[in-house]
Protein backbone atom coordinates (compact mmCIF):
# COMPACT_ATOMS: atom_id res chain seq x y z
CA UNK A 1 0.00 0.00 0.00
CA UNK A 2 1.36 3.44 -0.93
CA UNK A 3 1.74 6.15 1.71
CA UNK A 4 -1.11 8.12 0.11
CA UNK A 5 -3.40 5.10 0.11
CA UNK A 6 -2.53 4.37 3.73
CA UNK A 7 -3.49 7.91 4.74
CA UNK A 8 -6.84 7.65 2.96
CA UNK A 9 -7.48 4.26 4.52
CA UNK A 10 -6.74 5.63 7.99
CA UNK A 11 -9.14 8.53 7.48
CA UNK A 12 -11.93 6.30 6.17
CA UNK A 13 -11.44 3.41 8.57
CA UNK A 14 -9.16 4.29 11.51
CA UNK A 15 -10.08 1.06 13.27
CA UNK A 16 -8.73 -0.99 10.37
CA UNK A 17 -5.62 1.16 10.28
CA UNK A 18 -5.03 0.50 13.97
CA UNK A 19 -5.51 -3.22 13.41
CA UNK A 20 -2.77 -3.13 10.76
CA UNK A 21 -0.49 -1.47 13.30
CA UNK A 22 -1.13 -4.22 15.83
CA UNK A 23 -0.35 -6.84 13.20
CA UNK A 24 2.97 -5.17 12.49
CA UNK A 25 2.07 -3.50 9.18
CA UNK A 26 3.76 -0.20 8.32
CA UNK A 27 2.16 2.77 10.03
CA UNK A 28 0.47 5.61 8.20
CA UNK A 29 0.19 9.25 9.14
CA UNK A 30 -2.17 10.27 11.97
CA UNK A 31 -5.90 10.32 11.32
CA UNK A 32 -7.09 13.19 9.12
CA UNK A 33 -10.14 14.90 10.61
CA UNK A 34 -12.34 17.19 8.52
CA UNK A 35 -12.24 20.77 9.79
CA UNK A 36 -9.47 20.13 12.31
CA UNK A 37 -6.37 22.21 11.93
CA UNK A 38 -2.94 21.01 12.99
CA UNK A 39 -0.51 23.60 14.33
CA UNK A 40 1.77 24.77 11.55
CA UNK A 41 4.87 24.28 13.65
CA UNK A 42 4.17 20.58 14.13
CA UNK A 43 3.22 19.20 10.71
CA UNK A 44 6.33 17.09 10.22
CA UNK A 45 5.06 13.58 10.91
CA UNK A 46 7.19 10.52 10.20
CA UNK A 47 5.85 8.35 7.38
CA UNK A 48 7.63 5.25 8.59
CA UNK A 49 7.04 3.39 11.82
CA UNK A 50 9.26 4.03 14.83
CA UNK A 51 12.28 1.75 14.72
CA UNK A 52 11.23 -0.66 17.43
CA UNK A 53 7.50 -0.19 18.04
CA UNK A 54 6.25 0.45 14.49
CA UNK A 55 3.85 3.03 15.94
CA UNK A 56 3.46 6.45 14.25
CA UNK A 57 6.17 8.81 15.44
CA UNK A 58 5.01 11.72 17.62
CA UNK A 59 5.33 15.33 16.55
CA UNK A 60 8.45 17.32 17.34
CA UNK A 61 8.95 18.39 20.98
CA UNK A 62 7.40 21.70 22.00
CA UNK A 63 9.76 24.65 22.39
CA UNK A 64 10.50 25.34 26.06
CA UNK A 65 8.24 28.38 26.32
CA UNK A 66 5.32 26.66 24.58
CA UNK A 67 5.72 23.59 26.78
CA UNK A 68 5.64 25.70 29.94
CA UNK A 69 2.56 27.62 28.79
CA UNK A 70 0.72 24.47 27.74
CA UNK A 71 1.37 22.74 31.06
CA UNK A 72 0.14 25.82 32.93
CA UNK A 73 -3.12 25.67 30.98
CA UNK A 74 -3.78 21.98 31.68
CA UNK A 75 -2.72 22.54 35.29
CA UNK A 76 -5.53 25.09 35.61
CA UNK A 77 -7.96 22.65 34.01
CA UNK A 78 -6.85 20.16 36.65
CA UNK A 79 -7.38 22.69 39.47
CA UNK A 80 -11.03 23.20 38.50
CA UNK A 81 -11.42 19.41 38.29
CA UNK A 82 -9.88 18.75 41.71
CA UNK A 83 -11.79 21.58 43.40
CA UNK A 84 -15.09 20.09 42.24
CA UNK A 85 -14.23 16.44 42.74
CA UNK A 86 -12.95 15.54 46.21
CA UNK A 87 -12.76 11.83 45.34
CA UNK A 88 -10.15 12.46 42.64
CA UNK A 89 -8.19 14.81 44.90
CA UNK A 90 -8.16 12.36 47.80
CA UNK A 91 -7.16 9.36 45.67
CA UNK A 92 -4.28 11.29 44.11
CA UNK A 93 -3.10 12.23 47.62
CA UNK A 94 -3.38 8.62 48.81
CA UNK A 95 -1.43 7.30 45.82
CA UNK A 96 1.25 9.95 46.34
CA UNK A 97 1.57 8.98 50.02
CA UNK A 98 1.84 5.28 49.14
CA UNK A 99 3.90 5.38 45.94
CA UNK A 100 5.75 8.71 46.00
CA UNK A 101 6.23 11.14 43.11
CA UNK A 102 5.41 8.69 40.32
CA UNK A 103 1.88 9.69 39.31
CA UNK A 104 1.54 10.16 35.55
CA UNK A 105 -1.65 10.80 33.61
CA UNK A 106 -2.50 8.34 30.86
CA UNK A 107 -5.11 10.65 29.36
CA UNK A 108 -7.44 13.57 30.02
CA UNK A 109 -11.02 13.41 28.70
CA UNK A 110 -13.61 16.00 27.72
CA UNK A 111 -17.26 15.96 26.58
CA UNK A 112 -18.84 18.25 23.98
CA UNK A 113 -22.01 18.90 21.97
CA UNK A 114 -21.43 17.86 18.36
CA UNK A 115 -23.31 20.72 16.73
CA UNK A 116 -22.59 24.17 15.27
CA UNK A 117 -18.85 24.02 15.98
CA UNK A 118 -19.24 23.05 19.65
CA UNK A 119 -18.04 19.48 19.20
CA UNK A 120 -14.65 17.78 19.18
CA UNK A 121 -12.91 20.42 17.07
CA UNK A 122 -13.76 23.24 19.49
CA UNK A 123 -11.32 21.76 22.01
CA UNK A 124 -9.08 19.81 19.65
CA UNK A 125 -7.79 22.94 17.93
CA UNK A 126 -6.12 24.02 21.17
CA UNK A 127 -4.33 20.70 21.60
CA UNK A 128 -3.27 20.35 17.96
CA UNK A 129 -1.80 23.86 18.11
CA UNK A 130 0.54 22.43 20.76
CA UNK A 131 1.67 19.40 18.80
CA UNK A 132 -1.06 16.85 19.50
CA UNK A 133 -2.03 14.55 16.63
CA UNK A 134 -5.44 12.92 15.97
CA UNK A 135 -5.04 9.15 16.00
CA UNK A 136 -8.31 7.25 15.91
CA UNK A 137 -12.06 7.76 15.85
CA UNK A 138 -14.33 5.64 18.05
CA UNK A 139 -18.11 5.30 17.66
CA UNK A 140 -20.74 4.55 20.31
CA UNK A 141 -24.04 4.16 18.40
CA UNK A 142 -26.23 3.30 21.38
CA UNK A 143 -25.10 6.43 23.22
CA UNK A 144 -25.12 8.55 20.03
CA UNK A 145 -21.49 9.51 20.57
CA UNK A 146 -18.26 9.66 18.66
CA UNK A 147 -14.78 10.36 19.98
CA UNK A 148 -11.25 10.99 18.76
CA UNK A 149 -8.11 10.48 20.77
CA UNK A 150 -4.94 12.52 20.30
CA UNK A 151 -1.33 11.60 20.97
CA UNK A 152 1.06 14.13 22.55
CA UNK A 153 4.20 15.57 21.00
CA UNK A 154 7.55 14.08 21.95
CA UNK A 155 8.08 14.85 25.64
CA UNK A 156 10.85 12.67 27.01
CA UNK A 157 12.50 15.51 28.92
CA UNK A 158 9.87 15.90 31.65
CA UNK A 159 11.03 16.33 35.23
CA UNK A 160 7.82 16.23 37.25
CA UNK A 161 4.67 14.21 37.79
CA UNK A 162 0.99 14.70 37.00
CA UNK A 163 0.52 17.51 34.48
CA UNK A 164 4.25 18.21 34.78
CA UNK A 165 5.16 14.63 33.90
CA UNK A 166 4.89 12.95 30.49
CA UNK A 167 2.17 14.70 28.50
CA UNK A 168 -1.05 12.67 28.50
CA UNK A 169 -3.13 11.49 25.58
CA UNK A 170 -6.29 13.53 25.03
CA UNK A 171 -9.71 11.91 24.54
CA UNK A 172 -12.50 14.19 23.27
CA UNK A 173 -16.03 12.92 22.67
CA UNK A 174 -19.10 14.61 21.24
CA UNK A 175 -22.82 13.99 21.38
CA UNK A 176 -24.39 13.51 17.94
CA UNK A 177 -27.11 16.04 18.69
CA UNK A 178 -28.94 15.61 15.37
CA UNK A 179 -29.70 11.99 16.32
CA UNK A 180 -31.64 13.02 19.44
CA UNK A 181 -35.37 13.65 19.65
CA UNK A 182 -36.66 16.99 18.43
CA UNK A 183 -37.31 18.13 22.01
CA UNK A 184 -33.75 17.44 23.16
CA UNK A 185 -32.30 19.03 20.04
CA UNK A 186 -34.37 22.15 20.63
CA UNK A 187 -33.07 22.46 24.20
CA UNK A 188 -29.42 22.09 23.19
CA UNK A 189 -29.73 24.51 20.26
CA UNK A 190 -31.44 27.03 22.56
CA UNK A 191 -28.43 27.18 24.89
CA UNK A 192 -25.82 27.03 22.13
CA UNK A 193 -27.40 30.15 20.60
CA UNK A 194 -26.76 32.06 23.85
CA UNK A 195 -23.04 31.24 23.70
CA UNK A 196 -22.07 33.68 20.96
CA UNK A 197 -18.64 32.47 19.85
CA UNK A 198 -17.96 30.56 23.04
CA UNK A 199 -16.84 27.52 21.07
CA UNK A 200 -13.79 29.51 19.99
CA UNK A 201 -12.74 29.72 23.64
CA UNK A 202 -13.40 26.19 24.87
CA UNK A 203 -9.99 25.87 26.54
CA UNK A 204 -10.57 29.15 28.40
CA UNK A 205 -13.95 27.85 29.57
CA UNK A 206 -12.26 24.67 30.81
CA UNK A 207 -9.64 26.49 32.89
CA UNK A 208 -12.22 28.91 34.33
CA UNK A 209 -14.86 26.28 35.05
CA UNK A 210 -17.54 28.48 33.49
CA UNK A 211 -20.23 27.61 30.96
CA UNK A 212 -20.07 29.45 27.64
CA UNK A 213 -23.89 29.39 27.43
CA UNK A 214 -26.61 30.58 29.80
CA UNK A 215 -27.10 28.65 33.02
CA UNK A 216 -29.90 26.16 32.25
CA UNK A 217 -33.26 25.78 33.94
CA UNK A 218 -33.92 22.58 35.87
CA UNK A 219 -36.73 21.28 33.62
CA UNK A 220 -34.40 21.34 30.59
CA UNK A 221 -31.79 19.39 32.54
CA UNK A 222 -34.45 16.82 33.47
CA UNK A 223 -35.61 16.39 29.86
CA UNK A 224 -32.07 15.76 28.65
CA UNK A 225 -31.36 13.39 31.55
CA UNK A 226 -34.22 11.14 30.47
CA UNK A 227 -32.85 10.74 26.95
CA UNK A 228 -29.09 11.16 27.33
CA UNK A 229 -27.26 11.43 30.63
CA UNK A 230 -24.23 12.54 28.59
CA UNK A 231 -26.27 15.49 27.25
CA UNK A 232 -27.44 16.50 30.72
CA UNK A 233 -23.89 16.26 32.10
CA UNK A 234 -22.51 18.46 29.31
CA UNK A 235 -25.30 21.03 29.71
CA UNK A 236 -24.31 21.77 33.33
CA UNK A 237 -20.56 21.06 33.18
CA UNK A 238 -19.67 22.37 29.74
CA UNK A 239 -16.01 22.02 28.77
CA UNK A 240 -14.84 21.09 32.27
CA UNK A 241 -12.44 18.15 32.48
CA UNK A 242 -14.61 15.03 32.59
CA UNK A 243 -11.90 12.79 34.00
CA UNK A 244 -8.19 12.34 34.44
CA UNK A 245 -6.61 8.88 34.29
CA UNK A 246 -3.72 7.57 36.37
CA UNK A 247 -1.35 5.31 34.41
CA UNK A 248 -0.92 2.57 37.01
CA UNK A 249 1.90 0.89 35.08
CA UNK A 250 4.06 3.98 35.62
CA UNK A 251 3.88 3.63 39.41
CA UNK A 252 6.77 2.02 41.29
CA UNK A 253 5.08 0.06 44.10
CA UNK A 254 2.88 -3.04 44.08
CA UNK A 255 -0.19 -0.98 43.08
CA UNK A 256 1.26 -0.61 39.58
CA UNK A 257 -0.88 -3.71 38.92
CA UNK A 258 -4.39 -2.42 38.27
CA UNK A 259 -6.02 -5.25 40.22
CA UNK A 260 -3.99 -4.30 43.30
CA UNK A 261 -4.67 -0.64 42.57
CA UNK A 262 -8.43 -1.26 42.50
CA UNK A 263 -8.23 -3.06 45.84
CA UNK A 264 -6.21 -0.15 47.24
CA UNK A 265 -8.94 2.30 46.17
CA UNK A 266 -11.78 0.16 47.51
CA UNK A 267 -9.95 -0.51 50.79
CA UNK A 268 -9.85 3.27 51.25
CA UNK A 269 -13.63 3.45 51.03
CA UNK A 270 -14.28 4.43 47.40
CA UNK A 271 -16.77 2.75 45.09
CA UNK A 272 -15.72 1.83 41.58
CA UNK A 273 -17.87 1.87 38.46
CA UNK A 274 -19.37 -1.65 38.28
CA UNK A 275 -20.79 -1.43 34.74
CA UNK A 276 -19.63 -4.57 32.94
CA UNK A 277 -17.52 -5.48 35.98
CA UNK A 278 -15.03 -3.41 37.95
CA UNK A 279 -12.20 -4.15 35.50
CA UNK A 280 -12.78 -3.29 31.85
CA UNK A 281 -10.48 -5.34 29.59
CA UNK A 282 -9.87 -4.95 25.85
CA UNK A 283 -10.29 -8.04 23.63
CA UNK A 284 -6.52 -8.41 23.33
CA UNK A 285 -6.21 -8.22 27.13
CA UNK A 286 -3.57 -5.49 26.94
CA UNK A 287 -5.62 -2.44 27.96
CA UNK A 288 -7.20 -2.71 31.41
CA UNK A 289 -9.23 0.13 32.91
CA UNK A 290 -11.40 1.01 35.88
CA UNK A 291 -12.88 4.18 37.33
CA UNK A 292 -14.61 5.63 40.35
CA UNK A 293 -18.22 6.73 40.33
CA UNK A 294 -18.55 10.47 39.70
CA UNK A 295 -18.83 12.96 42.53
CA UNK A 296 -21.98 15.08 42.82
CA UNK A 297 -22.54 18.62 44.01
CA UNK A 298 -25.41 21.05 44.47
CA UNK A 299 -26.13 23.29 41.50
CA UNK A 300 -28.51 26.25 41.45
CA UNK A 301 -30.32 26.37 38.12
CA UNK A 302 -31.42 29.58 36.38
CA UNK A 303 -34.96 29.23 37.74
CA UNK A 304 -33.69 29.15 41.33
CA UNK A 305 -34.04 25.39 41.87
CA UNK A 306 -31.06 23.79 43.62
CA UNK A 307 -30.44 20.11 42.92
CA UNK A 308 -27.56 17.64 42.95
CA UNK A 309 -25.81 17.11 39.61
CA UNK A 310 -23.06 14.68 38.54
CA UNK A 311 -19.57 16.08 38.30
CA UNK A 312 -16.44 14.15 37.32
CA UNK A 313 -14.55 10.99 38.24
CA UNK A 314 -11.04 9.57 38.13
CA UNK A 315 -9.99 6.64 35.97
CA UNK A 316 -7.12 4.15 36.19
CA UNK A 317 -5.44 2.39 33.27
CA UNK A 318 -2.77 -0.25 32.89
CA UNK A 319 -1.23 -0.71 29.45
CA UNK A 320 0.50 -4.06 29.17
CA UNK A 321 3.50 -4.87 26.99
CA UNK A 322 2.91 -5.73 23.35
CA UNK A 323 3.77 -9.39 22.66
CA UNK A 324 6.94 -8.56 20.73
CA UNK A 325 8.35 -6.74 23.77
CA UNK A 326 7.36 -9.16 26.54
CA UNK A 327 10.98 -10.21 27.14
CA UNK A 328 12.29 -6.69 27.79
CA UNK A 329 13.80 -5.99 31.19
CA UNK A 330 11.80 -3.61 33.39
CA UNK A 331 14.37 -0.82 33.06
CA UNK A 332 14.26 -1.12 29.25
CA UNK A 333 10.49 -0.68 28.91
CA UNK A 334 9.21 2.58 27.42
CA UNK A 335 5.64 3.72 26.87
CA UNK A 336 5.89 2.91 23.14
CA UNK A 337 6.44 -0.75 24.04
CA UNK A 338 2.98 -0.90 25.59
CA UNK A 339 -0.49 -1.20 24.12
CA UNK A 340 -1.60 2.17 22.77
CA UNK A 341 -4.98 3.60 21.83
CA UNK A 342 -8.44 3.02 23.27
CA UNK A 343 -11.14 0.38 23.07
CA UNK A 344 -14.83 1.06 22.36
CA UNK A 345 -16.03 -1.68 24.72
CA UNK A 346 -13.98 -0.34 27.62
CA UNK A 347 -14.81 3.32 26.99
CA UNK A 348 -18.53 2.60 26.61
CA UNK A 349 -18.60 1.25 30.17
CA UNK A 350 -16.34 4.00 31.56
CA UNK A 351 -18.86 6.58 30.26
CA UNK A 352 -21.32 5.11 32.78
CA UNK A 353 -19.31 6.58 35.67
CA UNK A 354 -21.61 9.63 35.56
CA UNK A 355 -24.84 7.65 35.07
CA UNK A 356 -27.78 7.73 37.46
CA UNK A 357 -27.48 3.98 38.06
CA UNK A 358 -23.87 4.27 39.22
CA UNK A 359 -24.53 7.42 41.26
CA UNK A 360 -27.44 5.67 43.01
CA UNK A 361 -25.19 2.71 43.78
CA UNK A 362 -22.57 5.06 45.22
CA UNK A 363 -25.04 6.63 47.64
CA UNK A 364 -26.46 3.27 48.76
N, C-alpha and C positions, 0 to 999 in steps of 0.2 A: 504493500500500500504506500502511495506517495505521501509526502508530508502534507500536501494540500488536501488530499483525500482523507487523511487521518484527522485533520482539523475539522472538516465538514462532518465526519462521522461522529466526532466528539460533541459537536454542537447539536446534531440531530438526536443522538442517542448516547448521552454521557454515561449511562449505566453500562452499555456495551463496551464503551471505551475503557471504563474502569476495570471491567472483567478482563480485557486484553492485557491491562497492566498486571493484574494478579497472575495471569498465565505466563508472564514474562515477555509479552510482545513489546516492541518499541513504543515508547510513550509519545503522545502528540502534545501539542500546545495546550494550555489551559482552556477550559470551556469558554466559548464565545457567547455572550449574553446580549441580546438585542437591547439597545438603548443604554448600555452600561459603559461608561468611559473608564479607561485605564490610565492612570497618571502617566504623563508623557515622559517622566524621568525613569520609568520602570517598565518599558516596553520590551526590553531585551530578554526574551525567554529562550532557554535552550531548547533546540529541536530534538536533541538526542536524550536518552535516559541518563540519569546520574550513573556514574561508573559502577557502583556496587548495588544500588537499590532498584535501578531502572525506573524510578519515579520521576515525574517532571521536575526539573530544577527550579528552585525558588527564584524570585526576582532578586536583583542586586540589593545589598544591604542599604538601609536608610543612612543618609548623611547624619552626622552626630546631632546637629541641631534639630533636624526633622524627627529623629528617633526620640529625643528628649521631649519635644512638643507632643508627639503622638502618645507617648506613655503618660504624660500629664493628663491628656484628654481621657484616656481609658481609665486612669486612676480616679478621675472625678465621676465617671460613670459608675465605677465600683463603689465610691463613697455613697452615692444615692442609693444604690442597691443594698449596701450593708446597713445603712441607717433605717431602711424600711423593713429589713428582713433579719431579725435577731437570730433566727436559726442558722443562717449562713455565717453570720459574724461569729457566733459561739463555736460552731464546728471548725471554722478556720483557726480560732484561738486554741481549741483543744488539739487539733492536729499539730499546730506549731509547738505546743507544750510537749507533745509526745514525740514528735519526729524532728523538731528543729527547723532551721531555715531552708526547707527543701520543697515548699509548696510551689507548684507550677500549674498554671491554668492550661488545660487541654483545649478548651474553646469557650467563647462567650456567645450567647444567643439572644436574638431580638425577634420581636413579632411586629408585623405591619399589616395595614389594609392594602390589598392589591388593587387599587383603583386610583385613577387620576393622578398618577405620579407619587402616591403615598406608599407604594409597595417596596419590594426588595431594593430597587435602585436608589430610593431616597436615602437609605443608610449606606448602601454599598459604595456609592461614589466617594464617600469620605475615606473608606478603607482602601479602595483601589488607588486613591491619590497618594496613599502612603505605602504603596508597593504590594498590597494584597492582590491575589489572583483568583478569579472564579474557577472552581474545580469541577463541581458536579451538581446537577439538579436532582432533587428528590420530589416525588409526588405522593400525596396522601388523599386519594379520591374521597374516602368516606368522610374525612374532616374538611374537605374542600380547601386543601392547602397545597402549596408548593414551597420549596426551599432551595437555596443554593448555599454551599459552603465555600469558604475562601481560605486559601493558604497564605501564611505570612511571608514577608521577604526574609532573606537570609539574616539570621540574628544569633550567630554563635558567640558573639562577644558580650553577652549579658553578664551582669555581676550580681543581680539581686534575685528576689523571688516574687511570686504573685505577678502583678502587672509589670514589675521591673525584672522579671525573669525572662525565659524564652517567650517570644510573642505567641499568643494563642491563635488557633484557627478561629474563624468567625462563621457563625451559622445564622443566616437570616431567612425567616419564613414570611409568607404573606397569605392572607385569606383571599380566596378567589370570590370576591364580593358578588360578582355578576352571576354566580351559581346559587346564591341565597334566595330566599323568598322575596317577593316584592316589598313586603313590610320591612324586613331587615335591611334590604338595600336602601330603602328610603331613609331609614334612620342613619345609616352610615354616611350616605351622601349629604344629609342635612348637616352633620357635624363637620365633615370635610370642607364644605363650603364656607364655614366660619373660620377656617384656618388661614385664609389668604394664601401666602406662599410658604407656609410652615414646613412643607415637605422639603424645601431647599435648606432647611436648618435642623434636620433630624438629629444630627450629632449634638447640636447645642441643646435641643430639647432633652436629650438623654443625659447630658451632664448637669442640667438644671433640675431635672425631675418634673418638668412642667409639661402639660398638654399643649399641643399647638392649636387645638380646637377648643370651643366652649366646653365648660364643665357640663356633663350630661345630666339629664333628669333621671330619676330612679326608674320610672316606668319604661324608658327606652333601654336602660341596662337590663331590666327584667325580660323584655321581649327578646333581646339578643341572647341572653343566657339560655333561654328555652331552645333556641335553634343552634347556637354555636357558642360554647363557653370560651373559645378562642376569641371570638368577636367581642364578647362582653369584657374579657380581660383587656384587650387592646383599647377598647373605648375608654376605660378608666385609668389605664397605665401608660398608654401611648408608646413612645419610643424608649421607655425605661428598660434597662437590662433585665431580660426575662430569667436568665440563670447564668451562673459561672460554673465551670466544671474543673474539679481537681483531677490532675493526672496522677492516679495512685502509683503507677509504675515508676514515677520519678521520685517517689519518697525513698527514704533510706532504711526505715525500720520494717518490722514484720507486717505493718499495715499497708505495705506496697501491694500486697495481694488484695484484690478487691473484696474477696469473701471475708478476709480478716478485717478489712476496712469497714465493711457493712456491719459486722458484729460490733466493732468499736463504736460506731455511730449509734447503733441500737442500745448498746450497753450504757450509753450516756443519755438515754431517755428520748431519743428522737425516732419518729416513725418514718419509714421509707415507703415510697410509692410501690404499692403491691400489684399494680396492673400488669397482668401477664407474668407474675412472679417478681420477687424482689430484684433478682438479677436478670437483666436483659442481655441476651447473647446473640451475636450475629450468626448466620448459618455456617460460616467457616470457623466459628468458635474463637476468633482472634480479637474481637471487639466486645468487651464486657462492660456494661453500664448499669448504674442505679442512681436513684435520686431521692431526696426528701420530698415530703408533701409541702406545698407552698405555705408560707405564712399568710395571715390575714390581718387586716387593720380596718379601723372605722374610717368611713369616707362620707363627707357631707355633700350630697348631690345639689344640683342647681336649684331644685325646688325645696331645699331645706331639710330633706329626709336624710338621716344618718344611718347607714347600714354597713355591715362588714363586707369587704370585698377581698378577693384573692390577690396576693402580691406575687412574690417570686420564690424560687427554691434554689437549692444547690445540688449539683450533679457530681457524680464520680465516674471516672472511666479508666479502665486498664486496657492498654493496647499491647497485645502479645507479639512475640517475634514472628516474622514471616518464616515459613518453613526453611527457606534457603539460608537463613541466618541463625538457626536454632543451636548451632554448635559454637557460636561466638562466646567468648568470655565476658563476664558481666562488665568489666571495665572497657571493653571494646564496643559495647552496644550504644548506638546512637538512635535518635528518634526515627530516622529514615529506615532503620532496620525493622521497625514495627509496623503493624497493620495501620494503614492510613484511612481517611475517609469516614463516612457515616453509613448507617444501615437503616432503611425505611422501617423495618419491623421494630428495631430498638427505639428509634425516634418517635414512632407513633405511640408507643407506650409511655415514653418519657413526657410527651405532651400532656398526659393525663395528670401530671403532678399538680396542675391548677384546677382540676375538675371538681365538681361538687361532690362526687362519690368519694374521692380521696380526701377532700377537706372534711367531710362528715366522719370518715374513718379516723382522721387525726384527732377530732374533738371527742371521739367516743371514749 
